[in-house]
Amino acid sequence: MKVIVLGIGASEFTFKVANADYNKFVDTMAAGKPTQAGFNLLTKTVVQEQRASLLEVIADEERQPKALVVMNLVGEISEEMGQGLPEVVKLQKSTATSADETA
């Protein structure tokens, strides 16, 4: 589990994000609901004492997520979750046939 502290305006919020939480976020995002996926990740992983304050920042009066704020926060969490992971690169694979090589 990663403990991630993010500042929003004059407030700080602490998120405790487990790999399972992040995987669920990615799966929901892949299903075509990125804002809802991000909103769920933020509200489920913020420390309980800060949840009400976070909701004031990331949702409007009707409790609809503010997409830009949500996705900016999720972007920061994604960067932190990726820290320390091995770099993945595509290796160039030769597709030339022997006929192409002699030409």
Secondary structure, DSSP 8 states (H G I E B T S, - for coil): -EEEEEEETTEEEEEEE-HHHHHHHHHHHHTT-HHHHHHHHHHHHB-GGGHHHHHHHHB-TT--B-HHHHHHHHHHHHHHHHTTS------------HHHHH-
